[in-house]
Amino acid sequence: MKIVLATNNKHKIEEMKDILSDPRLEILTLNDFKGFPKIEETGKTLEENAILKARGTYKFTKSISLADDSGLEVDALKGAPGVLSSRFAGQHCSYKDNNMKLLALMKNIPPEKRGAAFVCVVAIAKDVDNIKTVRGEVRGIITTEERGESGFGYDPVFYLPELDKTFAQLSFKEKNKRSHRAFAFGKAKELIEKDFGI
């Protein structure tokens, strides 16, 4: 069975393919389709953006499409950066830019109020009108400085107390067992297996 991952982000593709790994699934990405149009993420929530991307990808590929939208929701910032996580520091900003902006905003926030959640919503499109969503979430704490060299995005500033490590201090395999994306795509895989009997 062919499944199309609605992303060009090489870091996400690597994680998604590892989570979904199954000999019964042929996993494609947008890189496999020439002329794929840009899908504008105009949704006001992670769910809306994931659905937009999944629907647009199905329309173009005519294959089951999985799209995710992920965000970091910081308690002290009333859920920000949330849906704006990838462009928190502005259009075309780097991961480093986003992390520096977040740490600057959190500079005077005490340890007990630095809670946050990494959230991932996956939309599964079986056709343009049959789209289901699942959600994965992990709670953690925002650090006062970047720690670790692995991962991407906000991983260096997202600390897991139970492991005494940030996401960026975990190995690829460790992160892919306990990340928000792992939980969401794990649920998505279960839905696909149930709906299609694979």
C-alpha positions as CSV (number, residue, x, y, z in Angstrom):
1,M,0.0,0.0,0.0
2,K,1.3,3.4,-1.0
3,I,1.2,6.2,1.6
4,V,2.4,9.8,0.9
5,L,3.9,11.9,3.6
6,A,2.9,15.5,3.0
7,T,6.2,17.1,3.8
8,N,9.6,18.0,2.3
9,N,11.2,18.4,5.7
10,K,14.1,15.9,5.8
11,H,14.2,15.7,9.6
12,K,10.4,14.9,9.8
13,I,10.7,12.4,6.9
14,E,13.4,10.5,8.7
15,E,11.4,10.3,11.9
16,M,8.1,9.5,10.1
17,K,9.6,6.7,8.0
18,D,11.2,5.2,11.1
19,I,7.9,5.3,13.1
20,L,5.8,3.9,10.2
21,S,8.3,1.3,9.1
22,D,6.4,-1.7,7.8
23,P,7.1,-4.0,4.8
24,R,3.5,-3.8,3.8
25,L,3.7,0.0,3.3
26,E,5.4,1.9,0.5
27,I,6.2,5.3,2.0
28,L,6.5,8.2,-0.5
29,T,7.1,11.9,0.1
30,L,6.4,15.0,-1.8
31,N,9.9,14.7,-3.3
32,D,8.5,11.7,-5.3
33,F,6.0,13.9,-7.2
34,K,7.2,16.5,-9.7
35,G,5.3,19.8,-9.8
36,F,3.7,19.4,-6.5
37,P,2.1,22.7,-5.6
38,K,2.8,24.6,-2.4
39,I,0.0,24.2,0.1
40,E,-0.5,27.4,2.2
41,E,-0.8,26.7,5.9
42,T,-3.7,29.2,6.6
43,G,-5.3,27.2,9.4
44,K,-5.7,28.8,12.9
45,T,-5.0,25.4,14.6
46,L,-2.6,22.5,14.2
47,E,-5.6,20.4,13.2
48,E,-6.7,22.8,10.5
49,N,-3.3,22.9,9.0
50,A,-2.8,19.1,9.0
51,I,-6.2,18.7,7.3
52,L,-5.3,21.3,4.6
53,K,-2.0,19.5,3.8
54,A,-3.5,16.0,3.8
55,R,-6.4,17.0,1.6
56,G,-4.2,18.9,-0.8
57,T,-1.7,16.0,-1.0
58,Y,-4.5,13.5,-1.7
59,K,-5.9,15.7,-4.5
60,F,-2.5,15.8,-6.3
61,T,-1.3,12.2,-5.6
62,K,-4.6,10.2,-5.4
63,S,-3.0,8.2,-2.7
64,I,-3.6,7.9,1.0
65,S,-1.9,11.0,2.5
66,L,-0.6,11.7,6.0
67,A,0.2,15.2,7.0
68,D,1.3,16.5,10.3
69,D,1.4,19.9,11.9
70,S,3.4,20.2,15.1
71,G,3.9,22.9,17.6
72,L,5.3,23.8,21.0
73,E,2.8,25.2,23.4
74,V,4.4,27.0,26.4
75,D,2.2,27.5,29.5
76,A,3.8,30.9,30.5
77,L,3.2,32.2,26.9
78,K,-0.5,31.2,26.9
79,G,0.1,28.4,24.4
80,A,2.5,30.3,22.1
81,P,4.2,29.7,19.8
82,G,1.7,27.0,19.0
83,V,0.6,27.0,15.3
84,L,3.3,29.6,14.6
85,S,6.1,27.4,16.0
86,S,8.1,27.1,12.7
87,R,8.0,30.8,12.0
88,F,8.0,32.2,15.6
89,A,11.0,34.5,15.0
90,G,9.6,35.5,11.5
91,Q,9.4,34.2,8.0
92,H,12.5,32.2,6.8
93,C,13.9,32.1,10.4
94,S,16.2,29.3,11.5
95,Y,15.6,26.8,14.3
96,K,18.3,28.8,16.2
97,D,16.4,32.1,15.7
98,N,13.2,30.5,17.2
99,N,15.0,29.1,20.2
100,M,16.8,32.3,21.0
101,K,13.5,34.2,20.8
102,L,11.8,31.7,23.1
103,L,14.6,31.8,25.6
104,A,14.6,35.6,25.6
105,L,10.9,35.7,26.3
106,M,11.3,33.1,29.1
107,K,14.3,34.8,30.7
108,N,12.6,35.8,33.9
109,I,10.1,32.9,34.2
110,P,10.8,30.8,37.3
111,P,11.5,27.0,37.0
112,E,8.1,26.0,38.3
113,K,6.3,28.0,35.6
114,R,8.3,26.8,32.6
115,G,6.0,23.9,31.6
116,A,5.3,23.2,28.0
117,A,3.9,20.6,25.7
118,F,5.1,19.4,22.3
119,V,2.0,18.6,20.2
120,C,1.6,16.8,16.9
121,V,-1.6,16.4,15.0
122,V,-1.6,13.9,12.0
123,A,-4.4,14.0,9.4
124,I,-5.0,10.9,7.4
125,A,-6.8,11.5,4.1
126,K,-8.4,8.4,2.4
127,D,-9.9,10.8,-0.1
128,V,-10.7,14.6,-0.1
129,D,-13.7,14.2,2.1
130,N,-12.7,11.3,4.3
131,I,-10.0,12.7,6.7
132,K,-9.4,11.7,10.2
133,T,-7.0,13.3,12.8
134,V,-5.0,11.9,15.7
135,R,-3.0,13.8,18.3
136,G,0.2,13.1,20.2
137,E,1.5,15.2,23.1
138,V,4.5,15.2,25.4
139,R,4.9,17.4,28.5
140,G,8.2,18.9,29.4
141,I,10.0,22.0,30.7
142,I,11.7,24.9,28.8
143,T,15.4,25.1,29.7
144,T,17.3,28.4,30.2
145,E,19.8,27.5,27.4
146,E,20.2,25.1,24.5
147,R,21.4,21.6,25.4
148,G,22.3,18.8,23.0
149,E,23.3,18.4,19.4
150,S,20.7,15.9,18.1
151,G,17.2,16.5,16.8
152,F,15.9,19.8,15.3
153,G,13.5,22.6,16.0
154,Y,12.9,23.3,19.7
155,D,14.5,20.0,20.8
156,P,17.5,21.7,22.5
157,V,15.3,23.7,24.8
158,F,12.6,21.0,25.6
159,Y,13.7,19.2,28.8
160,L,12.2,15.8,30.0
161,P,12.6,15.7,33.8
162,E,12.1,11.9,34.0
163,L,15.2,11.4,31.7
164,D,17.2,14.5,32.8
165,K,17.7,15.2,29.1
166,T,16.4,17.5,26.4
167,F,15.0,16.0,23.2
168,A,18.3,17.1,21.6
169,Q,20.3,15.0,24.1
170,L,18.4,11.8,23.1
171,S,19.5,9.4,20.4
172,F,17.3,9.2,17.3
173,K,15.8,5.9,18.4
174,E,15.2,7.2,22.0
175,K,13.4,10.3,20.7
176,N,11.3,8.3,18.3
177,K,10.0,6.2,21.1
178,R,8.6,9.0,23.2
179,S,8.2,12.1,21.0
180,H,4.8,13.8,20.2
181,R,5.4,12.8,16.6
182,A,6.0,9.1,17.6
183,F,2.7,9.0,19.6
184,A,0.7,10.7,16.8
185,F,2.1,8.7,13.9
186,G,1.8,5.5,16.0
187,K,-2.0,6.2,16.3
188,A,-2.2,7.0,12.6
189,K,-0.5,3.7,11.7
190,E,-3.1,1.8,13.9
191,L,-5.9,3.6,12.1
192,I,-4.5,2.7,8.7
193,E,-4.1,-0.9,9.8
194,K,-7.7,-1.1,11.1
195,D,-9.3,0.7,8.2
196,F,-7.5,-1.2,5.5
197,G,-6.9,-4.5,7.2
198,I,-3.2,-4.6,6.8
